[in-house]
Amino acid sequence: MARVIVRAVALPGTPLLVPGVAGSAVVLADTRAHVLGAFQDLAAHVDRVVVVVVAASGTAGRHDVLRPALEAVGVEPRWWGWAPAPGAQGLPAAGLAGSVGLLALAAAGWDGPVEVVELEAGRPAGEAGRLVRALAQEPGAGLVVVTSTVPDAAARAGGPAADSHGAAREVEREVLGALGDAFEEVVERSVGEYEHRTYEVVRFVGAPAGR
């Protein structure tokens, strides 16, 4: 396989990706492996990471250095199978989807700087797209696009959940547009063990300069 560079990754922001959240049950094992593999590839090509959370419910929009927090789903840190990055204690708490991204990055071995951008729910797609496009064009920056998961039936039926899913796809298109024609999406799909829905992890990959 030809060598490629990875500049961005998109993933579902379900807390079930974090080992321990489902207790002793093994869930989303394939999706988790896809996420960790994609993040390891991303880490090899960037100097810093920006986690972009699409349609973060209950926020007014933030851009900050945050810590992971899963207490909102009743899971205290002692049960997490992934440890947060060193130095996270004392920082403001990220929302659920952002927390999943932060914990997965640490589990994949990333120990560099990480910022979190939580795009508020209802933010115009064009405004969010311009922000994401600007971030994607920053030299040395890698993007992680995280969204709340949407059951397949809900996405087909429409409504707020489907709107969030549509916003995530719009952001992913903006990332690809910002990276340029040399990049493409590589999608890995897996099916959840219990809810039988499809999860996608997307790498945004391109050839090294000069190829």
C-alpha positions in Angstrom: 0.0 0.0 0.0 1.4 3.4 -0.9 2.4 5.6 1.9 -0.2 8.3 2.8 -0.5 11.1 5.3 -3.5 11.6 7.6 -4.6 15.1 8.5 -8.1 14.6 9.9 -10.3 11.8 11.4 -14.1 11.8 11.9 -15.7 9.4 14.4 -18.9 8.8 16.3 -18.9 10.4 19.7 -20.7 7.6 21.6 -19.4 7.0 25.1 -19.6 3.3 24.4 -16.3 3.6 22.6 -14.6 4.0 26.0 -13.9 0.6 27.6 -15.7 0.3 30.9 -18.7 2.4 30.1 -20.7 -0.7 29.3 -19.3 -2.5 32.3 -17.8 -5.9 31.6 -19.7 -6.2 28.2 -17.5 -6.0 25.1 -19.1 -3.4 22.8 -18.0 -1.6 19.6 -14.7 -3.5 19.6 -14.2 -3.1 15.8 -15.2 0.6 15.9 -12.8 1.2 18.8 -10.0 -0.5 16.9 -10.7 1.7 13.8 -10.6 4.9 15.9 -7.3 4.0 17.7 -5.7 3.0 14.4 -6.8 6.2 12.7 -5.5 8.4 15.6 -2.2 6.6 15.6 -1.9 7.5 11.9 -3.0 11.1 12.5 -0.4 11.5 15.3 2.4 10.6 12.9 1.7 13.6 10.7 0.6 16.6 12.9 2.0 18.8 15.6 -1.2 19.6 17.4 -4.8 18.4 17.4 -8.1 20.3 17.4 -11.2 18.2 18.4 -14.2 19.7 16.7 -17.5 18.7 18.3 -20.5 19.1 16.0 -23.8 20.4 17.4 -22.8 20.2 21.1 -26.2 20.4 22.8 -26.4 22.6 25.9 -23.3 24.7 25.0 -22.9 28.3 23.8 -19.9 27.3 21.8 -16.4 26.9 23.3 -12.8 26.8 22.1 -10.5 25.8 24.9 -8.2 23.3 26.5 -10.6 20.9 28.2 -10.6 17.6 30.2 -12.6 14.5 29.5 -15.7 13.9 31.6 -18.2 11.0 31.4 -20.1 11.6 34.6 -23.1 12.8 32.6 -23.7 9.2 31.6 -23.1 7.9 35.2 -19.5 6.6 34.7 -16.9 7.9 37.1 -13.2 8.1 36.1 -12.3 5.0 38.2 -14.4 2.9 35.7 -12.8 4.3 32.5 -10.7 1.8 30.6 -8.8 4.7 29.0 -6.9 7.2 31.1 -7.0 10.9 30.4 -3.8 12.7 29.2 -1.5 13.8 32.0 -2.2 17.3 33.3 -5.9 17.2 32.5 -7.0 17.5 36.1 -8.3 20.9 37.0 -9.3 21.9 33.4 -12.9 22.7 32.5 -14.9 19.6 31.5 -15.7 18.8 27.9 -19.1 17.5 26.8 -19.6 13.8 26.2 -18.7 13.7 22.5 -15.6 15.8 23.1 -14.6 13.7 26.0 -14.7 10.5 23.9 -12.4 12.2 21.4 -9.9 13.3 24.1 -9.8 9.8 25.8 -9.4 8.0 22.5 -6.5 10.3 21.5 -4.7 9.6 24.8 -5.4 5.9 24.4 -3.8 6.0 20.9 -0.6 7.5 22.4 -1.1 11.2 21.5 0.6 13.4 24.2 0.8 16.7 22.2 -1.3 19.8 22.6 -5.1 19.4 22.1 -7.8 22.0 21.9 -11.5 21.4 21.8 -14.0 23.4 19.7 -17.6 22.7 20.7 -19.9 24.1 17.9 -23.2 25.0 19.5 -26.4 23.3 18.3 -28.2 25.4 15.7 -25.1 27.2 14.5 -25.5 28.0 10.8 -23.8 25.4 8.7 -22.0 28.0 6.7 -20.5 29.7 9.8 -19.4 26.3 11.3 -17.9 25.3 7.9 -15.8 28.5 7.7 -14.4 27.9 11.1 -13.5 24.3 10.4 -12.0 25.2 7.0 -9.8 27.8 8.7 -8.6 25.2 11.3 -7.9 22.6 8.6 -5.7 25.0 6.7 -3.5 25.8 9.8 0.0 24.3 9.2 0.7 21.3 11.4 -2.9 21.0 12.8 -4.8 17.8 12.8 -8.6 17.7 13.0 -10.8 15.3 14.9 -14.4 15.7 14.0 -16.8 14.1 16.6 -20.5 14.0 16.6 -23.2 12.5 18.7 -24.3 9.2 17.3 -27.6 9.0 15.4 -29.6 5.8 15.2 -30.2 4.9 11.6 -34.0 5.0 12.0 -33.8 8.5 13.5 -31.6 9.8 10.7 -34.1 8.5 8.2 -37.1 10.0 10.1 -35.7 13.5 10.3 -35.8 15.8 13.4 -33.0 17.2 15.7 -31.0 13.9 15.6 -31.0 13.9 11.9 -30.1 17.6 11.8 -27.0 16.9 14.0 -26.0 14.1 11.6 -26.4 16.4 8.6 -24.3 19.1 10.3 -21.5 16.6 10.9 -21.5 15.5 7.2 -21.4 19.2 6.2 -18.4 19.8 8.5 -16.6 16.7 7.0 -17.2 18.1 3.5 -15.6 21.4 4.6 -12.6 19.6 6.0 -12.1 17.7 2.7 -12.5 21.0 0.8 -10.0 22.8 3.0 -7.4 20.0 2.6 -7.6 20.2 -1.2 -7.8 17.8 -4.1 -4.9 15.7 -3.0 -6.9 14.4 -0.1 -9.8 11.8 0.0 -12.0 10.1 2.6 -11.2 6.5 3.6 -14.1 5.1 5.5 -14.1 2.1 7.8 -17.5 0.7 8.8 -18.6 -1.6 11.6 -21.8 -2.8 13.2 -22.6 -2.4 16.9 -22.9 -5.7 18.7 -26.2 -4.9 20.4 -28.0 -2.0 18.7 -27.1 -3.3 15.2 -26.4 0.1 13.7 -23.5 1.0 11.5 -20.7 3.2 12.8 -18.2 5.0 10.5 -14.7 6.1 11.2 -13.3 8.3 8.4 -9.6 9.1 7.7 -8.8 12.1 5.5 -5.7 11.0 3.7 -3.4 12.3 1.0 -0.1 11.5 -0.7 3.1 13.0 0.8 4.4 16.2 -0.9 6.3 15.5 -4.0 4.5 12.3 -4.9 
